[in-house]
Amino acid sequence: MNFHDLAQARHSVRHYQPHTAIDDAELKAIFDDVLLTPSSFNLQHWQFVVVRDDARKAALRAVSFGQQQVVDAAAAVLVCGRLDAYLDAPRIYADAPEAMRLKALPTIANAYANQPALQREEAVRSGSLAAMALMLAAKGRGWDSGPMIGFDPVQVGALLGLGSNTVPVMLVVLGRALNGQQPARLYRRPLGEVVRLETLDGPPLG
Ligand SMILES: Cc1cc2nc3c(=O)[nH]c(=O)nc-3n(C[C@H](O)[C@H](O)[C@H](O)COP(=O)(O)O)c2cc1C
């Protein structure tokens, strides 16, 4: 599927065919593509927790306002962001050209150390991009998906073992739409409202 077709085909699916399995090989194929997502300084702040166990999915639904798709989907993936990803910069840049490494390492340390607001912003930014990549990569392999922020972050964090340096960014459920049925495309703001040329009060595109 080319990108246009992929973008048209993806919907936030809320009703899934229950008892559908997604195996490790399929997840690996999807995540191999997700890992190509860009991130600032290539720090790859994301981590993912894949929940397939029925009892754990039920517990997750209980702290996700009872949203049924959490249990009916084949997997519920918690996309996380790491606040301390910058500490891995020496490893990430170990094989980079020396000039790049010597420039990047102090820049990264200066930017992130003792900057909790930036650490959090970056964790959420990278995690959000990865979540979008996950939905598109899944669709490219025939899986439906749904992003969710309707959950209690503290309880979800406790349930799935997140430490204090990891923030939950988004849940993404993956599965097969019930009876293959895709939701209707919802209203989109018109192009001219959201795309302006040169400055925000410039002329609209189109
Ligand atoms: C950050 C985020 C959080 C969302 N949270 C939920 C959610 O908790 N439950 C839900 O049913 N849909 C959730 N959605 C799905 C949106 O309602 C959906 O993307 C939007 O209505 C547009 O529909 P479409 O994705 O099918 O085009 C969420 C979407 C995003 C991006």
The ligand as an ORCA input file, in Angstrom:
! r2SCAN-3c Opt
* xyz 0 1
  C      -4.041     11.054     21.534
  C      -5.312     10.365     21.148
  C      -6.111      9.822     22.132
  C      -7.285      9.141     21.817
  N      -7.987      8.508     22.814
  C      -9.044      7.742     22.497
  C      -9.676      6.966     23.496
  O      -9.299      6.926     24.667
  N     -10.736      6.219     23.114
  C     -11.187      6.182     21.840
  O     -12.145      5.471     21.568
  N     -10.588      6.910     20.846
  C      -9.515      7.666     21.157
  N      -8.852      8.373     20.154
  C      -9.304      8.265     18.762
  C      -9.887      9.579     18.224
  O     -11.165      9.770     18.744
  C      -9.868      9.498     16.687
  O      -8.541      9.453     16.239
  C     -10.547     10.668     16.017
  O     -11.887     10.726     16.375
  C     -10.426     10.622     14.496
  O     -10.900      9.399     14.008
  P     -10.024      8.516     12.996
  O      -8.723      8.222     13.704
  O     -10.809      7.264     12.754
  O      -9.802      9.299     11.762
  C      -7.685      9.041     20.469
  C      -6.866      9.608     19.470
  C      -5.687     10.226     19.800
  C      -4.801     10.755     18.700
*
